[in-house]
């Protein structure tokens, strides 16, 4: 079954004919898609089984959510978030489902829109108490850095008045409208949190544009949250939590890339003996543990983990 999952993932990821970046961490079927399986050659995902009293949490995202650069399913950030919730609130109080899909874009006209994924189907076919969204990193794979996406430049300097001209923001609103309808009851929407993606440490890694991720998203995502305050409960700043600094300061402070001998402290969350290549945006085991703490802090607050 695991081999079948890998085959389906490969077929989807390469469907458009665009360049596919080989990534052994994402191709390891042994720990890929923890809440999915294959039926009749198609991937199927579902909400994780839990008691009727459990608070059901869905983590929507791309490969950073789905797998990162972790050594096992237990190390992925949603799994480590589950561990934190169990330890601090009691086993079974919360139930976290991983709704991440590698390569997924937020925008509907992207290379692999989240809207067509098996995890999206799982999202809309269940009832949720809390939804946490972290998308956008793959939307930054713009053609200027070798990627297949066409980043809407109207988003770069968007304001509250011009947000309607930003396709990323309008598609985000559309996704939030969908999420609004999957709450625990027909009249009660879930609590929704949107997250600013983590930093990109190397320009061009995975054909991604460092300026979009490190300069645009930290301003754009909170703006989207404010414009959709009728749905969004809060913004979780993963960018800062995972070592990002405000623009333009990151351009002078960041190393050119994270390496095993990097002296820049946040690099340890992305590059160590367990994982250092090929990407500069996927947290390793240690990084996903820290990411889970950042998410916990931004959602429930008062984390006991020392930074």
N, C-alpha and C positions, 0 to 999 in steps of 0.2 A: 504493500500500500504506500509506503514512504517513497519508493521509486516512482510510483504512479503520480504522486503529488509533485515530485520534481519535474516530471515530464510535462504535466499540465502547466506548471508555472513557467517553464521554458517556452512553451508554445504561446502563452499569452504575452510574455514579455517581449518576444520578438515578432509579434504579429504585424507591426507596421513596416518592418524592414529597416528600421533605424538601427544605428549602432548600439549593440548591447554590451555593456561593460561587464566582463567576467568578474565574479566576486565569489570566492570559495565559501565565505561565510553564509551567503544567501543561497548558494547552490547545495548546501549540506541539508539534504532532506531529513536527516535525523533530528533536526530541531527547528524545522521550518513550519510555520502556520500551526500553532499549538491548538487552535480551536476549529480546525478544518479537517476534512477527509475527502476521499474521492468516491463518487458513485457514478457508474456507467461512463467513466472517462471524464466527468465534470467535477470540478472542485465544489464542495459544499461546506459552508461554515455556519456555526450556530452559537447562540448564547450558551455560556458554560452552565451546566446544571447546578442548581443551588436550592436551598430550602426556600419555602414560600416567604419567610420573614427576612431573607437576605436583601441587602441594598445592592442592586445590580448596577455595575459600572462597566461602561464600554469605552475602550481606548481606540479611537479612530486615528489612523495615520498611515505612513508609508513604511519603508524598510527600517527606519529608526525605531518605530514602534514594533513592527513585525518580528524583527530578529536582531537588529543592530549588528555588532560584530561579537556576538556572545558565543560561549562554548556549549551552551545547552538551553533548552526551553526555560529551565529554572532561572537563568540569568537575564532573560529579556526583561525590559523595564516593567511591562504590565505584571509579570510574574513576581518581580521584586516589590512592586507596589502592593500586590496581594499579601506578600509576606509581612510588609510593614503594617498593613491594616489588621492582619491576624494578630500580630504581636501587640499592637496598641489598642485594639478594640475587641479582641476576642475572635477565635476561629468561627467562621460562618456568619459573622456580622455583615461582611461585605463579600461580594463575588465579582471578580474582575475578569472580563473577557477581552482577549487581544483581537482587535478589529483592524490590525495593520496589514497592508499589502505592499510588497516591494515594488518600487517603480511608480507607484500611484501619484497622479497629479490631482490637485483640487479642481483645476479648470476642465470643463467638459470637452474642450477642443485640444487637450493635451495628448501626449503620446500614449498614455495609459490612464484614462480618467478613473478616479475612485468610484465613480458612478456605475461602472460596468463590472466591478469586482464582486467576488463571492462574499467578501466581508461587508460590502455595502448591502447586499441582499440580507445578510445576517442582521445588520443594523436595523433595517426597515421591517424585518419580520418578527421582532421581539419588542418587549416593553422594558424600558430602562429608567432607572432613578437618576443616574448621573452619566453624562457623556463628556469625554475629554478629547478635544480635536487638536491634532498637530499635523498639518499638511502645508505644503508649499515648497519644500526643499527641491522636489523634482520639477516644479514649475520654473525653478531658476536654472534649469539646464537649457539656457538660451542658445540660439544659433550662433551668437557671437563668440561663445566659448566651445563650440563644436557640438552642442546638443540639439535635440529635435524640437524643443519648445520655442514658441515665439512669445517671449515675455512682453506683456502689454506695457509699453513705456509710459502710458498715461498714469500708471500706478506709482511711478517713481517719486513724484512730488504731489501725490494726492492729498487733498484736504477734505474736511467734512463736506464742503460745498461741491467738490469735484469727484467725490468717491464713486458716483454713478457712472463715470467715464472709465473706471478701472474694472476690466473684465474679471480679474482675480477677486475683487471685492463683490461684484454682482453674483458670481458663482458661489462665493462663500455664503452670501445671503441665501441663495437658493438651497444650499446644503443645510443651513441652520433652520430654514423653514421645514425641511423634511424632518430634521431631528426634533423639532418642536412637536411633531405629531406622534412620537414614539415614546411618550412618557408612560408612567405606571397606570394612568387612567385616561380616558378620552379627553377629560377636562384639565388634566394636570400634566404639563410638560416636564421633561427631565431638567435637572440642573445641568447647565452647559458651561463648559470652560474651554476657551481657545488658548492655544499655546504658541508663543513665538519660537520658531525652530532653533536648534542649537547652532553655534558658529560653524562656518566653513573655514578650515585652517589653511587650505591651499587653493589658490585660484586655479580653476579649470579641473579640479578633481571631480570625477564623474561628469565632466563637461558642464559643471555648475559655475555660475557667476558669483564670485565672492561679494561683490558690492550689493547685489540683490538680497543675499542672505544676511549680510552683516550690517548693511546700512538701511535698506528699504524695509525689510520685514519688522525690525524693532519699532518702527514708526507706524507701518501700515496695519499690522495685526491689531494693536490697541485701538487704532482708528476704526477698524471694522467692528471691533467689540463694542465701542461706544455707539456706533451707528445702529447696532443691533441689540441695544440694551434691553429691548423687550423680550429677548430670548437668552442672551448671554449673561451669565452670572458673574463672570470674572475672566481676567487674562492672567495666564501663568507665564512668567518670563523665564523660559528655559534658556534663551540666549545668554542672559546675564548669569543665570544659575550654573551654566556649563562653561563659564569662563569668558564670555563675550564682554567687550567694553564698547562704549558709545562711539559712533562715527564722529569725526574721522580718526579718532585716537587709535582704533584697532589697526589702522594701516601702518602706524609706526611701532606699535607695541607687539603685535602678533609676530611670531616667527614665520618664515616663508612656508614652512610646513612643520607638522609634528613628527619628530623622529624619536628613536629609542633613547638618545642622549639629550633630548630637549630639556632645557632648564626652565622653560615657561611652565609653571605648575599645572594649569588646566590640561596640558597635553597628556598627562597621565591617564585622563579619562578616555582618551582616544587612541593612545599608543603606548603599549607595554609589551612584555614578552608574550603575552597571550594573544594580542592582536595589535598590529601596527600598519598593515597594508591590506588592500591597496587604497583605501579611502581616507578621507580627512573629515568626515562628518558623522560616522557611525561610532557610537560609544562602545567600548569593550565591556567585559564583565564588571570591572570596577566602575566604569563610567555609567553603565545602566543602573547600578546600585545607587550611584549619586543622582542620576536622573530621576529615579523613583522617589528619592528624598525631596528633590526640587518640586516634583509634581505634588507630593504629599503636602509640602509646605504651602504651595500656592493654592491648594484646594482646602485643606483642613487646618494648616498652620501648626506652629509650635513643635517643629521637629526636634527630636532629641539628638539627632546625628550631628556631631561636630564637623564643621566644614574643613 
